[in-house]
Amino acid sequence: MRDTYTRKLVPRAKELRREQTPAERKLWFLFLRTHPVKFRRQVPMHGYILDFYAPSVGLCIELDGRSHDGEGAQAYDAERTRVLEAGGVRVLRLSNGDVEGEFQAVCGAVEVAIREGTPL
């Protein structure tokens, strides 16, 4: 992972860890922080900062708010996903609204994604 780690983004990643969105905070404190699969928050990798990353299963969870709804933002997200997947990182995109309103379904989707990436 050392070669994929983007050191210049570390200060911004630290700032984002301190200033989590309500959806990030909820997912982290109510589910991911104590999950048996270890997740890390705001990980600089492949030139981007990943919201949540589980290195053991190569899974990135990205939480998207309303700012991701525009055409330009969707094109950026698609390119970001392409780059990450080319680097061996699976990306699970979820909306902030789903975390707030459908939390159990979000947790279920994360569990499925983990199982799909867990080596047998």
Contacts in CASP RR format, 6 or more apart in sequence:
PFRMAT RR
TARGET T0000
AUTHOR 0000-0000-0000
METHOD contacts of the structure
MODEL  1
MRDTYTRKLVPRAKELRREQTPAERKLWFLFLRTHPVKFRRQVPMHGYIL
DFYAPSVGLCIELDGRSHDGEGAQAYDAERTRVLEAGGVRVLRLSNGDVE
GEFQAVCGAVEVAIREGTPL
1 45 0 8 1.000
1 55 0 8 1.000
4 45 0 8 1.000
4 46 0 8 1.000
4 87 0 8 1.000
5 44 0 8 1.000
5 45 0 8 1.000
6 44 0 8 1.000
6 45 0 8 1.000
6 46 0 8 1.000
6 47 0 8 1.000
6 48 0 8 1.000
7 44 0 8 1.000
8 44 0 8 1.000
9 44 0 8 1.000
9 47 0 8 1.000
9 48 0 8 1.000
9 49 0 8 1.000
10 44 0 8 1.000
12 44 0 8 1.000
12 49 0 8 1.000
13 42 0 8 1.000
13 43 0 8 1.000
13 44 0 8 1.000
13 49 0 8 1.000
14 42 0 8 1.000
16 41 0 8 1.000
16 42 0 8 1.000
16 49 0 8 1.000
17 41 0 8 1.000
17 42 0 8 1.000
20 28 0 8 1.000
20 41 0 8 1.000
21 63 0 8 1.000
21 65 0 8 1.000
21 96 0 8 1.000
22 96 0 8 1.000
22 100 0 8 1.000
23 63 0 8 1.000
23 65 0 8 1.000
23 96 0 8 1.000
23 97 0 8 1.000
23 99 0 8 1.000
23 100 0 8 1.000
24 41 0 8 1.000
24 51 0 8 1.000
24 52 0 8 1.000
24 63 0 8 1.000
26 99 0 8 1.000
26 100 0 8 1.000
26 103 0 8 1.000
27 52 0 8 1.000
27 61 0 8 1.000
27 63 0 8 1.000
27 99 0 8 1.000
27 106 0 8 1.000
28 39 0 8 1.000
28 41 0 8 1.000
28 52 0 8 1.000
30 103 0 8 1.000
31 103 0 8 1.000
31 107 0 8 1.000
31 110 0 8 1.000
32 39 0 8 1.000
32 52 0 8 1.000
32 61 0 8 1.000
32 110 0 8 1.000
33 39 0 8 1.000
37 54 0 8 1.000
37 56 0 8 1.000
37 57 0 8 1.000
37 114 0 8 1.000
37 118 0 8 1.000
38 54 0 8 1.000
38 55 0 8 1.000
38 56 0 8 1.000
39 52 0 8 1.000
39 53 0 8 1.000
39 54 0 8 1.000
39 61 0 8 1.000
40 52 0 8 1.000
40 53 0 8 1.000
40 54 0 8 1.000
40 55 0 8 1.000
41 51 0 8 1.000
41 52 0 8 1.000
42 49 0 8 1.000
42 50 0 8 1.000
42 51 0 8 1.000
43 49 0 8 1.000
43 50 0 8 1.000
43 52 0 8 1.000
43 53 0 8 1.000
44 50 0 8 1.000
45 53 0 8 1.000
45 60 0 8 1.000
45 84 0 8 1.000
45 89 0 8 1.000
46 83 0 8 1.000
46 84 0 8 1.000
46 87 0 8 1.000
46 89 0 8 1.000
47 83 0 8 1.000
48 80 0 8 1.000
48 83 0 8 1.000
48 84 0 8 1.000
50 60 0 8 1.000
50 61 0 8 1.000
50 62 0 8 1.000
50 84 0 8 1.000
50 89 0 8 1.000
51 60 0 8 1.000
51 61 0 8 1.000
51 62 0 8 1.000
51 63 0 8 1.000
52 60 0 8 1.000
52 61 0 8 1.000
53 59 0 8 1.000
53 60 0 8 1.000
53 61 0 8 1.000
53 89 0 8 1.000
54 114 0 8 1.000
57 90 0 8 1.000
57 114 0 8 1.000
57 117 0 8 1.000
57 118 0 8 1.000
58 88 0 8 1.000
58 89 0 8 1.000
58 90 0 8 1.000
58 117 0 8 1.000
59 89 0 8 1.000
59 90 0 8 1.000
59 92 0 8 1.000
59 113 0 8 1.000
59 114 0 8 1.000
59 117 0 8 1.000
60 84 0 8 1.000
60 89 0 8 1.000
60 90 0 8 1.000
60 91 0 8 1.000
60 92 0 8 1.000
61 92 0 8 1.000
61 94 0 8 1.000
61 110 0 8 1.000
61 113 0 8 1.000
62 77 0 8 1.000
62 91 0 8 1.000
62 92 0 8 1.000
62 93 0 8 1.000
62 94 0 8 1.000
63 94 0 8 1.000
63 95 0 8 1.000
63 96 0 8 1.000
63 99 0 8 1.000
64 77 0 8 1.000
64 93 0 8 1.000
64 94 0 8 1.000
64 95 0 8 1.000
64 96 0 8 1.000
65 95 0 8 1.000
65 96 0 8 1.000
65 97 0 8 1.000
66 96 0 8 1.000
67 73 0 8 1.000
68 74 0 8 1.000
68 77 0 8 1.000
77 93 0 8 1.000
80 91 0 8 1.000
81 91 0 8 1.000
81 93 0 8 1.000
84 91 0 8 1.000
85 91 0 8 1.000
90 113 0 8 1.000
90 116 0 8 1.000
90 117 0 8 1.000
92 109 0 8 1.000
92 110 0 8 1.000
92 113 0 8 1.000
94 106 0 8 1.000
94 109 0 8 1.000
98 105 0 8 1.000
98 106 0 8 1.000
99 106 0 8 1.000
END
